[in-house]
């Protein structure tokens, strides 16, 4: 892959994905954004399998923006899988969801989410929320070097690796 994916946006709503990308681009935050439309696609991308089997763990995303209410595999299951694997557990994950359920907030933090933001309904507030998230996680936050992800991973360990399930 010639470009590093800096942000993996896991969002099943095409409209919300477009608004998020537009807000990030307007703030000149991300060079490369990849959208996964469901939890299974997100895990395939992160764990370099299926249609993404040619990817490597050398350049993990710096940030995962994760919706919770996803088809196929829920956002909580995606978060659980990210945190359960040594190759991905240090990736910053921000839940960006419309869920107002306190249980989701509590479970997200118990599973190790870095931040939890509720999507505002108002377009301007939504754009500002995304801008602030992007500014902090992409410009202010000091992410671990990508070499720290791959350092403990041999090519043999990458082949046939399983993603933790429920």
CNS distance restraints for C-alpha pairs under 8 A (distance, minus, plus):
assign (resid   1 and name CA) (resid  55 and name CA) 6.63 0.50 0.50
assign (resid   3 and name CA) (resid  32 and name CA) 7.06 0.50 0.50
assign (resid   4 and name CA) (resid  32 and name CA) 6.67 0.50 0.50
assign (resid   4 and name CA) (resid  59 and name CA) 6.04 0.50 0.50
assign (resid   4 and name CA) (resid  60 and name CA) 7.66 0.50 0.50
assign (resid   4 and name CA) (resid  61 and name CA) 7.35 0.50 0.50
assign (resid   5 and name CA) (resid  31 and name CA) 7.84 0.50 0.50
assign (resid   5 and name CA) (resid  32 and name CA) 4.95 0.50 0.50
assign (resid   5 and name CA) (resid  33 and name CA) 5.85 0.50 0.50
assign (resid   5 and name CA) (resid  34 and name CA) 6.47 0.50 0.50
assign (resid   5 and name CA) (resid  59 and name CA) 7.49 0.50 0.50
assign (resid   5 and name CA) (resid  60 and name CA) 7.13 0.50 0.50
assign (resid   5 and name CA) (resid  61 and name CA) 5.26 0.50 0.50
assign (resid   5 and name CA) (resid  62 and name CA) 7.64 0.50 0.50
assign (resid   6 and name CA) (resid  30 and name CA) 6.52 0.50 0.50
assign (resid   6 and name CA) (resid  31 and name CA) 6.87 0.50 0.50
assign (resid   6 and name CA) (resid  32 and name CA) 5.46 0.50 0.50
assign (resid   6 and name CA) (resid  33 and name CA) 6.12 0.50 0.50
assign (resid   6 and name CA) (resid  60 and name CA) 7.72 0.50 0.50
assign (resid   6 and name CA) (resid  61 and name CA) 4.66 0.50 0.50
assign (resid   6 and name CA) (resid  62 and name CA) 4.98 0.50 0.50
assign (resid   6 and name CA) (resid  63 and name CA) 6.37 0.50 0.50
assign (resid   7 and name CA) (resid  30 and name CA) 7.06 0.50 0.50
assign (resid   7 and name CA) (resid  32 and name CA) 6.63 0.50 0.50
assign (resid   7 and name CA) (resid  33 and name CA) 4.85 0.50 0.50
assign (resid   7 and name CA) (resid  34 and name CA) 6.35 0.50 0.50
assign (resid   7 and name CA) (resid  61 and name CA) 5.47 0.50 0.50
assign (resid   7 and name CA) (resid  62 and name CA) 6.02 0.50 0.50
assign (resid   7 and name CA) (resid  63 and name CA) 4.85 0.50 0.50
assign (resid   7 and name CA) (resid  64 and name CA) 5.73 0.50 0.50
assign (resid   7 and name CA) (resid  65 and name CA) 7.19 0.50 0.50
assign (resid   8 and name CA) (resid  33 and name CA) 5.94 0.50 0.50
assign (resid   8 and name CA) (resid  34 and name CA) 4.94 0.50 0.50
assign (resid   8 and name CA) (resid  35 and name CA) 5.91 0.50 0.50
assign (resid   8 and name CA) (resid  36 and name CA) 7.17 0.50 0.50
assign (resid   8 and name CA) (resid  42 and name CA) 7.86 0.50 0.50
assign (resid   8 and name CA) (resid  61 and name CA) 6.24 0.50 0.50
assign (resid   8 and name CA) (resid  63 and name CA) 6.32 0.50 0.50
assign (resid   8 and name CA) (resid  64 and name CA) 4.72 0.50 0.50
assign (resid   8 and name CA) (resid  65 and name CA) 6.22 0.50 0.50
assign (resid   9 and name CA) (resid  17 and name CA) 7.37 0.50 0.50
assign (resid   9 and name CA) (resid  33 and name CA) 6.99 0.50 0.50
assign (resid   9 and name CA) (resid  34 and name CA) 6.05 0.50 0.50
assign (resid   9 and name CA) (resid  35 and name CA) 4.74 0.50 0.50
assign (resid   9 and name CA) (resid  36 and name CA) 6.17 0.50 0.50
assign (resid   9 and name CA) (resid  64 and name CA) 5.91 0.50 0.50
assign (resid   9 and name CA) (resid  65 and name CA) 4.81 0.50 0.50
assign (resid   9 and name CA) (resid  66 and name CA) 6.29 0.50 0.50
assign (resid  10 and name CA) (resid  35 and name CA) 5.83 0.50 0.50
assign (resid  10 and name CA) (resid  36 and name CA) 4.73 0.50 0.50
assign (resid  10 and name CA) (resid  37 and name CA) 5.93 0.50 0.50
assign (resid  10 and name CA) (resid  38 and name CA) 6.53 0.50 0.50
assign (resid  10 and name CA) (resid  39 and name CA) 7.15 0.50 0.50
assign (resid  10 and name CA) (resid  42 and name CA) 6.40 0.50 0.50
assign (resid  10 and name CA) (resid  64 and name CA) 7.24 0.50 0.50
assign (resid  10 and name CA) (resid  65 and name CA) 6.03 0.50 0.50
assign (resid  10 and name CA) (resid  66 and name CA) 4.90 0.50 0.50
assign (resid  10 and name CA) (resid  67 and name CA) 5.94 0.50 0.50
assign (resid  11 and name CA) (resid  16 and name CA) 7.23 0.50 0.50
assign (resid  11 and name CA) (resid  17 and name CA) 5.96 0.50 0.50
assign (resid  11 and name CA) (resid  35 and name CA) 6.98 0.50 0.50
assign (resid  11 and name CA) (resid  36 and name CA) 6.30 0.50 0.50
assign (resid  11 and name CA) (resid  37 and name CA) 5.20 0.50 0.50
assign (resid  11 and name CA) (resid  38 and name CA) 6.62 0.50 0.50
assign (resid  11 and name CA) (resid  66 and name CA) 6.73 0.50 0.50
assign (resid  11 and name CA) (resid  67 and name CA) 5.50 0.50 0.50
assign (resid  11 and name CA) (resid  70 and name CA) 7.20 0.50 0.50
assign (resid  12 and name CA) (resid  17 and name CA) 7.61 0.50 0.50
assign (resid  12 and name CA) (resid  36 and name CA) 7.52 0.50 0.50
assign (resid  12 and name CA) (resid  37 and name CA) 4.40 0.50 0.50
assign (resid  12 and name CA) (resid  38 and name CA) 5.74 0.50 0.50
assign (resid  12 and name CA) (resid  67 and name CA) 7.83 0.50 0.50
assign (resid  12 and name CA) (resid  70 and name CA) 6.09 0.50 0.50
assign (resid  12 and name CA) (resid  71 and name CA) 7.34 0.50 0.50
assign (resid  13 and name CA) (resid  17 and name CA) 6.13 0.50 0.50
assign (resid  13 and name CA) (resid  37 and name CA) 7.53 0.50 0.50
assign (resid  14 and name CA) (resid  18 and name CA) 6.10 0.50 0.50
assign (resid  15 and name CA) (resid  19 and name CA) 6.21 0.50 0.50
assign (resid  16 and name CA) (resid  20 and name CA) 6.04 0.50 0.50
assign (resid  17 and name CA) (resid  21 and name CA) 6.15 0.50 0.50
assign (resid  17 and name CA) (resid  35 and name CA) 7.47 0.50 0.50
assign (resid  18 and name CA) (resid  22 and name CA) 5.98 0.50 0.50
assign (resid  19 and name CA) (resid  23 and name CA) 6.10 0.50 0.50
assign (resid  19 and name CA) (resid 127 and name CA) 7.29 0.50 0.50
assign (resid  20 and name CA) (resid  24 and name CA) 6.23 0.50 0.50
assign (resid  20 and name CA) (resid 127 and name CA) 7.03 0.50 0.50
assign (resid  20 and name CA) (resid 130 and name CA) 6.38 0.50 0.50
assign (resid  21 and name CA) (resid  25 and name CA) 6.01 0.50 0.50
assign (resid  21 and name CA) (resid  33 and name CA) 7.66 0.50 0.50
assign (resid  22 and name CA) (resid  26 and name CA) 5.96 0.50 0.50
assign (resid  23 and name CA) (resid  27 and name CA) 6.35 0.50 0.50
assign (resid  23 and name CA) (resid 127 and name CA) 5.16 0.50 0.50
assign (resid  23 and name CA) (resid 128 and name CA) 7.60 0.50 0.50
assign (resid  23 and name CA) (resid 130 and name CA) 6.34 0.50 0.50
assign (resid  23 and name CA) (resid 131 and name CA) 6.08 0.50 0.50
assign (resid  24 and name CA) (resid  28 and name CA) 6.24 0.50 0.50
assign (resid  24 and name CA) (resid  29 and name CA) 5.46 0.50 0.50
assign (resid  24 and name CA) (resid  30 and name CA) 6.49 0.50 0.50
assign (resid  24 and name CA) (resid 130 and name CA) 6.74 0.50 0.50
assign (resid  24 and name CA) (resid 131 and name CA) 5.89 0.50 0.50
assign (resid  24 and name CA) (resid 134 and name CA) 6.60 0.50 0.50
assign (resid  25 and name CA) (resid  29 and name CA) 6.09 0.50 0.50
assign (resid  25 and name CA) (resid  30 and name CA) 6.65 0.50 0.50
assign (resid  27 and name CA) (resid 131 and name CA) 6.32 0.50 0.50
assign (resid  29 and name CA) (resid 134 and name CA) 6.26 0.50 0.50
assign (resid  29 and name CA) (resid 135 and name CA) 6.72 0.50 0.50
assign (resid  29 and name CA) (resid 138 and name CA) 6.84 0.50 0.50
assign (resid  29 and name CA) (resid 139 and name CA) 7.70 0.50 0.50
assign (resid  30 and name CA) (resid 134 and name CA) 7.90 0.50 0.50
assign (resid  30 and name CA) (resid 138 and name CA) 7.47 0.50 0.50
assign (resid  36 and name CA) (resid  41 and name CA) 5.51 0.50 0.50
assign (resid  36 and name CA) (resid  42 and name CA) 5.20 0.50 0.50
assign (resid  37 and name CA) (resid  41 and name CA) 6.68 0.50 0.50
assign (resid  37 and name CA) (resid  42 and name CA) 7.56 0.50 0.50
assign (resid  37 and name CA) (resid  70 and name CA) 7.84 0.50 0.50
assign (resid  38 and name CA) (resid  42 and name CA) 6.40 0.50 0.50
assign (resid  38 and name CA) (resid  70 and name CA) 5.40 0.50 0.50
assign (resid  38 and name CA) (resid  71 and name CA) 5.31 0.50 0.50
assign (resid  38 and name CA) (resid  72 and name CA) 6.35 0.50 0.50
assign (resid  38 and name CA) (resid  73 and name CA) 6.80 0.50 0.50
assign (resid  38 and name CA) (resid  74 and name CA) 7.95 0.50 0.50
assign (resid  39 and name CA) (resid  43 and name CA) 6.26 0.50 0.50
assign (resid  39 and name CA) (resid  70 and name CA) 6.08 0.50 0.50
assign (resid  39 and name CA) (resid  71 and name CA) 6.58 0.50 0.50
assign (resid  39 and name CA) (resid  72 and name CA) 6.07 0.50 0.50
assign (resid  39 and name CA) (resid  73 and name CA) 4.44 0.50 0.50
assign (resid  39 and name CA) (resid  74 and name CA) 5.82 0.50 0.50
assign (resid  39 and name CA) (resid  75 and name CA) 6.25 0.50 0.50
assign (resid  39 and name CA) (resid  77 and name CA) 7.84 0.50 0.50
assign (resid  39 and name CA) (resid  78 and name CA) 6.04 0.50 0.50
assign (resid  40 and name CA) (resid  44 and name CA) 6.16 0.50 0.50
assign (resid  40 and name CA) (resid  72 and name CA) 6.12 0.50 0.50
assign (resid  40 and name CA) (resid  73 and name CA) 5.63 0.50 0.50
assign (resid  41 and name CA) (resid  45 and name CA) 6.17 0.50 0.50
assign (resid  42 and name CA) (resid  46 and name CA) 6.13 0.50 0.50
assign (resid  42 and name CA) (resid  78 and name CA) 7.48 0.50 0.50
assign (resid  43 and name CA) (resid  47 and name CA) 5.78 0.50 0.50
assign (resid  43 and name CA) (resid  78 and name CA) 6.62 0.50 0.50
assign (resid  43 and name CA) (resid  81 and name CA) 7.89 0.50 0.50
assign (resid  43 and name CA) (resid 163 and name CA) 7.93 0.50 0.50
assign (resid  44 and name CA) (resid  48 and name CA) 5.71 0.50 0.50
assign (resid  44 and name CA) (resid  49 and name CA) 4.91 0.50 0.50
assign (resid  44 and name CA) (resid  50 and name CA) 5.94 0.50 0.50
assign (resid  44 and name CA) (resid  51 and name CA) 7.29 0.50 0.50
assign (resid  44 and name CA) (resid  52 and name CA) 6.31 0.50 0.50
assign (resid  44 and name CA) (resid  53 and name CA) 7.97 0.50 0.50
assign (resid  45 and name CA) (resid  49 and name CA) 6.64 0.50 0.50
assign (resid  45 and name CA) (resid  51 and name CA) 7.85 0.50 0.50
assign (resid  45 and name CA) (resid  52 and name CA) 5.45 0.50 0.50
assign (resid  45 and name CA) (resid  55 and name CA) 7.86 0.50 0.50
assign (resid  46 and name CA) (resid  60 and name CA) 7.33 0.50 0.50
assign (resid  46 and name CA) (resid  88 and name CA) 7.59 0.50 0.50
assign (resid  47 and name CA) (resid  57 and name CA) 7.68 0.50 0.50
assign (resid  47 and name CA) (resid 163 and name CA) 7.50 0.50 0.50
assign (resid  48 and name CA) (resid  52 and name CA) 4.99 0.50 0.50
assign (resid  48 and name CA) (resid  53 and name CA) 4.56 0.50 0.50
assign (resid  48 and name CA) (resid  54 and name CA) 6.73 0.50 0.50
assign (resid  48 and name CA) (resid  55 and name CA) 5.28 0.50 0.50
assign (resid  48 and name CA) (resid  56 and name CA) 6.13 0.50 0.50
assign (resid  48 and name CA) (resid  57 and name CA) 7.35 0.50 0.50
assign (resid  49 and name CA) (resid  53 and name CA) 4.00 0.50 0.50
assign (resid  49 and name CA) (resid  54 and name CA) 7.68 0.50 0.50
assign (resid  49 and name CA) (resid  55 and name CA) 7.97 0.50 0.50
assign (resid  57 and name CA) (resid  87 and name CA) 7.14 0.50 0.50
assign (resid  57 and name CA) (resid 149 and name CA) 6.96 0.50 0.50
assign (resid  57 and name CA) (resid 150 and name CA) 5.85 0.50 0.50
assign (resid  58 and name CA) (resid 146 and name CA) 6.37 0.50 0.50
assign (resid  58 and name CA) (resid 147 and name CA) 6.62 0.50 0.50
assign (resid  58 and name CA) (resid 149 and name CA) 6.96 0.50 0.50
assign (resid  58 and name CA) (resid 150 and name CA) 5.34 0.50 0.50
assign (resid  59 and name CA) (resid 146 and name CA) 5.75 0.50 0.50
assign (resid  59 and name CA) (resid 147 and name CA) 7.98 0.50 0.50
assign (resid  60 and name CA) (resid  88 and name CA) 7.55 0.50 0.50
assign (resid  60 and name CA) (resid  91 and name CA) 7.46 0.50 0.50
assign (resid  60 and name CA) (resid 146 and name CA) 6.67 0.50 0.50
assign (resid  60 and name CA) (resid 149 and name CA) 7.65 0.50 0.50
assign (resid  61 and name CA) (resid  91 and name CA) 6.96 0.50 0.50
assign (resid  62 and name CA) (resid  91 and name CA) 6.11 0.50 0.50
assign (resid  62 and name CA) (resid  92 and name CA) 6.43 0.50 0.50
assign (resid  62 and name CA) (resid 138 and name CA) 7.42 0.50 0.50
assign (resid  62 and name CA) (resid 143 and name CA) 6.94 0.50 0.50
assign (resid  63 and name CA) (resid  91 and name CA) 6.25 0.50 0.50
assign (resid  63 and name CA) (resid  92 and name CA) 4.93 0.50 0.50
assign (resid  63 and name CA) (resid  93 and name CA) 5.83 0.50 0.50
assign (resid  63 and name CA) (resid  94 and name CA) 7.45 0.50 0.50
assign (resid  63 and name CA) (resid 137 and name CA) 7.04 0.50 0.50
assign (resid  63 and name CA) (resid 138 and name CA) 7.60 0.50 0.50
assign (resid  64 and name CA) (resid  91 and name CA) 7.32 0.50 0.50
assign (resid  64 and name CA) (resid  92 and name CA) 6.26 0.50 0.50
assign (resid  64 and name CA) (resid  93 and name CA) 4.71 0.50 0.50
assign (resid  64 and name CA) (resid  94 and name CA) 6.19 0.50 0.50
assign (resid  65 and name CA) (resid  93 and name CA) 6.09 0.50 0.50
assign (resid  65 and name CA) (resid  94 and name CA) 5.04 0.50 0.50
assign (resid  65 and name CA) (resid  95 and name CA) 5.86 0.50 0.50
assign (resid  65 and name CA) (resid  96 and name CA) 6.12 0.50 0.50
assign (resid  66 and name CA) (resid  75 and name CA) 6.40 0.50 0.50
assign (resid  66 and name CA) (resid  93 and name CA) 6.94 0.50 0.50
assign (resid  66 and name CA) (resid  94 and name CA) 6.07 0.50 0.50
assign (resid  66 and name CA) (resid  95 and name CA) 4.66 0.50 0.50
assign (resid  66 and name CA) (resid  96 and name CA) 5.62 0.50 0.50
assign (resid  66 and name CA) (resid  97 and name CA) 7.38 0.50 0.50
assign (resid  67 and name CA) (resid  75 and name CA) 5.88 0.50 0.50
assign (resid  67 and name CA) (resid  95 and name CA) 5.85 0.50 0.50
assign (resid  67 and name CA) (resid  96 and name CA) 5.28 0.50 0.50
assign (resid  67 and name CA) (resid  97 and name CA) 4.88 0.50 0.50
assign (resid  67 and name CA) (resid  98 and name CA) 7.98 0.50 0.50
assign (resid  68 and name CA) (resid  74 and name CA) 5.95 0.50 0.50
assign (resid  68 and name CA) (resid  75 and name CA) 3.93 0.50 0.50
assign (resid  68 and name CA) (resid  76 and name CA) 6.21 0.50 0.50
assign (resid  68 and name CA) (resid  95 and name CA) 7.11 0.50 0.50
assign (resid  68 and name CA) (resid  96 and name CA) 7.71 0.50 0.50
assign (resid  68 and name CA) (resid  97 and name CA) 6.05 0.50 0.50
assign (resid  68 and name CA) (resid  99 and name CA) 7.54 0.50 0.50
assign (resid  69 and name CA) (resid  74 and name CA) 5.96 0.50 0.50
assign (resid  69 and name CA) (resid  75 and name CA) 6.24 0.50 0.50
assign (resid  69 and name CA) (resid  97 and name CA) 7.69 0.50 0.50
assign (resid  69 and name CA) (resid  99 and name CA) 7.88 0.50 0.50
assign (resid  70 and name CA) (resid  74 and name CA) 4.99 0.50 0.50
assign (resid  70 and name CA) (resid  75 and name CA) 6.09 0.50 0.50
assign (resid  73 and name CA) (resid  77 and name CA) 6.33 0.50 0.50
assign (resid  73 and name CA) (resid  78 and name CA) 6.93 0.50 0.50
assign (resid  74 and name CA) (resid  78 and name CA) 6.40 0.50 0.50
assign (resid  75 and name CA) (resid  79 and name CA) 6.15 0.50 0.50
assign (resid  76 and name CA) (resid  80 and name CA) 6.06 0.50 0.50
assign (resid  76 and name CA) (resid 107 and name CA) 7.83 0.50 0.50
assign (resid  76 and name CA) (resid 108 and name CA) 6.79 0.50 0.50
assign (resid  76 and name CA) (resid 111 and name CA) 7.93 0.50 0.50
assign (resid  77 and name CA) (resid  81 and name CA) 6.16 0.50 0.50
assign (resid  77 and name CA) (resid 165 and name CA) 7.49 0.50 0.50
assign (resid  77 and name CA) (resid 166 and name CA) 7.22 0.50 0.50
assign (resid  78 and name CA) (resid  82 and name CA) 6.22 0.50 0.50
assign (resid  79 and name CA) (resid  83 and name CA) 6.21 0.50 0.50
assign (resid  79 and name CA) (resid  93 and name CA) 7.72 0.50 0.50
assign (resid  79 and name CA) (resid 108 and name CA) 7.83 0.50 0.50
assign (resid  79 and name CA) (resid 111 and name CA) 6.86 0.50 0.50
assign (resid  79 and name CA) (resid 112 and name CA) 7.71 0.50 0.50
assign (resid  79 and name CA) (resid 113 and name CA) 7.22 0.50 0.50
assign (resid  80 and name CA) (resid  84 and name CA) 6.07 0.50 0.50
assign (resid  80 and name CA) (resid 111 and name CA) 6.06 0.50 0.50
assign (resid  80 and name CA) (resid 164 and name CA) 7.85 0.50 0.50
assign (resid  81 and name CA) (resid  85 and name CA) 6.49 0.50 0.50
assign (resid  81 and name CA) (resid 163 and name CA) 6.20 0.50 0.50
assign (resid  81 and name CA) (resid 164 and name CA) 5.44 0.50 0.50
assign (resid  81 and name CA) (resid 165 and name CA) 6.97 0.50 0.50
assign (resid  82 and name CA) (resid  88 and name CA) 5.34 0.50 0.50
assign (resid  82 and name CA) (resid  89 and name CA) 5.37 0.50 0.50
assign (resid  82 and name CA) (resid  91 and name CA) 7.84 0.50 0.50
assign (resid  83 and name CA) (resid  88 and name CA) 6.62 0.50 0.50
assign (resid  83 and name CA) (resid  89 and name CA) 4.23 0.50 0.50
assign (resid  83 and name CA) (resid  90 and name CA) 7.59 0.50 0.50
assign (resid  83 and name CA) (resid 111 and name CA) 7.23 0.50 0.50
assign (resid  83 and name CA) (resid 112 and name CA) 6.82 0.50 0.50
assign (resid  84 and name CA) (resid  88 and name CA) 7.96 0.50 0.50
assign (resid  84 and name CA) (resid  89 and name CA) 6.46 0.50 0.50
assign (resid  84 and name CA) (resid 164 and name CA) 6.81 0.50 0.50
assign (resid  85 and name CA) (resid  89 and name CA) 5.69 0.50 0.50
assign (resid  85 and name CA) (resid 163 and name CA) 7.63 0.50 0.50
assign (resid  85 and name CA) (resid 164 and name CA) 7.76 0.50 0.50
assign (resid  86 and name CA) (resid  90 and name CA) 7.81 0.50 0.50
assign (resid  86 and name CA) (resid 149 and name CA) 7.64 0.50 0.50
assign (resid  87 and name CA) (resid 149 and name CA) 5.28 0.50 0.50
assign (resid  87 and name CA) (resid 150 and name CA) 6.79 0.50 0.50
assign (resid  87 and name CA) (resid 152 and name CA) 7.81 0.50 0.50
assign (resid  87 and name CA) (resid 153 and name CA) 7.10 0.50 0.50
assign (resid  88 and name CA) (resid 149 and name CA) 6.97 0.50 0.50
assign (resid  90 and name CA) (resid 144 and name CA) 7.38 0.50 0.50
assign (resid  90 and name CA) (resid 149 and name CA) 7.71 0.50 0.50
assign (resid  92 and name CA) (resid 113 and name CA) 7.65 0.50 0.50
assign (resid  92 and name CA) (resid 114 and name CA) 6.08 0.50 0.50
assign (resid  92 and name CA) (resid 137 and name CA) 7.81 0.50 0.50
assign (resid  92 and name CA) (resid 143 and name CA) 7.82 0.50 0.50
assign (resid  93 and name CA) (resid 113 and name CA) 5.52 0.50 0.50
assign (resid  93 and name CA) (resid 114 and name CA) 5.44 0.50 0.50
assign (resid  93 and name CA) (resid 115 and name CA) 6.95 0.50 0.50
assign (resid  94 and name CA) (resid 113 and name CA) 6.21 0.50 0.50
assign (resid  94 and name CA) (resid 114 and name CA) 5.68 0.50 0.50
assign (resid  94 and name CA) (resid 115 and name CA) 4.76 0.50 0.50
assign (resid  94 and name CA) (resid 116 and name CA) 5.68 0.50 0.50
assign (resid  94 and name CA) (resid 117 and name CA) 7.36 0.50 0.50
assign (resid  95 and name CA) (resid 108 and name CA) 7.81 0.50 0.50
assign (resid  95 and name CA) (resid 113 and name CA) 7.04 0.50 0.50
assign (resid  95 and name CA) (resid 115 and name CA) 6.29 0.50 0.50
assign (resid  95 and name CA) (resid 116 and name CA) 4.67 0.50 0.50
assign (resid  95 and name CA) (resid 117 and name CA) 5.99 0.50 0.50
assign (resid  95 and name CA) (resid 118 and name CA) 7.96 0.50 0.50
assign (resid  96 and name CA) (resid 116 and name CA) 6.30 0.50 0.50
assign (resid  96 and name CA) (resid 117 and name CA) 5.00 0.50 0.50
assign (resid  96 and name CA) (resid 118 and name CA) 5.78 0.50 0.50
assign (resid  96 and name CA) (resid 119 and name CA) 6.11 0.50 0.50
assign (resid  97 and name CA) (resid 117 and name CA) 6.56 0.50 0.50
assign (resid  97 and name CA) (resid 118 and name CA) 5.09 0.50 0.50
assign (resid  97 and name CA) (resid 119 and name CA) 5.39 0.50 0.50
assign (resid  98 and name CA) (resid 118 and name CA) 5.38 0.50 0.50
assign (resid  98 and name CA) (resid 119 and name CA) 5.01 0.50 0.50
assign (resid  98 and name CA) (resid 120 and name CA) 7.54 0.50 0.50
assign (resid  99 and name CA) (resid 104 and name CA) 7.35 0.50 0.50
assign (resid  99 and name CA) (resid 118 and name CA) 6.73 0.50 0.50
assign (resid 100 and name CA) (resid 104 and name CA) 7.81 0.50 0.50
assign (resid 100 and name CA) (resid 118 and name CA) 7.26 0.50 0.50
assign (resid 101 and name CA) (resid 105 and name CA) 6.83 0.50 0.50
assign (resid 102 and name CA) (resid 106 and name CA) 6.24 0.50 0.50
assign (resid 103 and name CA) (resid 107 and name CA) 5.91 0.50 0.50
assign (resid 104 and name CA) (resid 108 and name CA) 5.82 0.50 0.50
assign (resid 105 and name CA) (resid 109 and name CA) 6.43 0.50 0.50
assign (resid 105 and name CA) (resid 116 and name CA) 6.95 0.50 0.50
assign (resid 106 and name CA) (resid 110 and name CA) 6.19 0.50 0.50
assign (resid 107 and name CA) (resid 111 and name CA) 6.12 0.50 0.50
assign (resid 108 and name CA) (resid 112 and name CA) 6.43 0.50 0.50
assign (resid 108 and name CA) (resid 113 and name CA) 5.52 0.50 0.50
assign (resid 108 and name CA) (resid 116 and name CA) 7.60 0.50 0.50
assign (resid 109 and name CA) (resid 113 and name CA) 5.12 0.50 0.50
assign (resid 109 and name CA) (resid 114 and name CA) 7.43 0.50 0.50
assign (resid 109 and name CA) (resid 115 and name CA) 7.83 0.50 0.50
assign (resid 119 and name CA) (resid 126 and name CA) 6.12 0.50 0.50
assign (resid 119 and name CA) (resid 129 and name CA) 7.73 0.50 0.50
assign (resid 120 and name CA) (resid 125 and name CA) 5.89 0.50 0.50
assign (resid 120 and name CA) (resid 126 and name CA) 4.98 0.50 0.50
assign (resid 120 and name CA) (resid 129 and name CA) 7.77 0.50 0.50
assign (resid 121 and name CA) (resid 125 and name CA) 7.45 0.50 0.50
assign (resid 121 and name CA) (resid 126 and name CA) 6.68 0.50 0.50
assign (resid 122 and name CA) (resid 126 and name CA) 6.01 0.50 0.50
assign (resid 123 and name CA) (resid 127 and name CA) 6.10 0.50 0.50
assign (resid 124 and name CA) (resid 128 and name CA) 6.16 0.50 0.50
assign (resid 125 and name CA) (resid 129 and name CA) 6.04 0.50 0.50
assign (resid 126 and name CA) (resid 130 and name CA) 6.24 0.50 0.50
assign (resid 127 and name CA) (resid 131 and name CA) 6.02 0.50 0.50
assign (resid 128 and name CA) (resid 132 and name CA) 6.11 0.50 0.50
assign (resid 129 and name CA) (resid 133 and name CA) 6.21 0.50 0.50
assign (resid 130 and name CA) (resid 134 and name CA) 6.02 0.50 0.50
assign (resid 131 and name CA) (resid 135 and name CA) 6.01 0.50 0.50
assign (resid 132 and name CA) (resid 136 and name CA) 6.17 0.50 0.50
assign (resid 133 and name CA) (resid 137 and name CA) 6.04 0.50 0.50
assign (resid 134 and name CA) (resid 138 and name CA) 5.49 0.50 0.50
assign (resid 134 and name CA) (resid 139 and name CA) 7.43 0.50 0.50
assign (resid 135 and name CA) (resid 139 and name CA) 5.26 0.50 0.50
assign (resid 135 and name CA) (resid 140 and name CA) 6.56 0.50 0.50
assign (resid 136 and name CA) (resid 140 and name CA) 4.76 0.50 0.50
assign (resid 136 and name CA) (resid 141 and name CA) 5.72 0.50 0.50
assign (resid 137 and name CA) (resid 141 and name CA) 5.01 0.50 0.50
assign (resid 137 and name CA) (resid 142 and name CA) 7.99 0.50 0.50
assign (resid 144 and name CA) (resid 148 and name CA) 6.79 0.50 0.50
assign (resid 145 and name CA) (resid 149 and name CA) 7.60 0.50 0.50
assign (resid 146 and name CA) (resid 150 and name CA) 6.98 0.50 0.50
assign (resid 147 and name CA) (resid 151 and name CA) 5.74 0.50 0.50
assign (resid 148 and name CA) (resid 152 and name CA) 7.41 0.50 0.50
assign (resid 149 and name CA) (resid 153 and name CA) 7.41 0.50 0.50
assign (resid 150 and name CA) (resid 154 and name CA) 7.64 0.50 0.50
assign (resid 153 and name CA) (resid 157 and name CA) 6.12 0.50 0.50
assign (resid 153 and name CA) (resid 158 and name CA) 6.97 0.50 0.50
assign (resid 154 and name CA) (resid 158 and name CA) 6.62 0.50 0.50
assign (resid 155 and name CA) (resid 159 and name CA) 6.71 0.50 0.50
assign (resid 157 and name CA) (resid 161 and name CA) 6.62 0.50 0.50
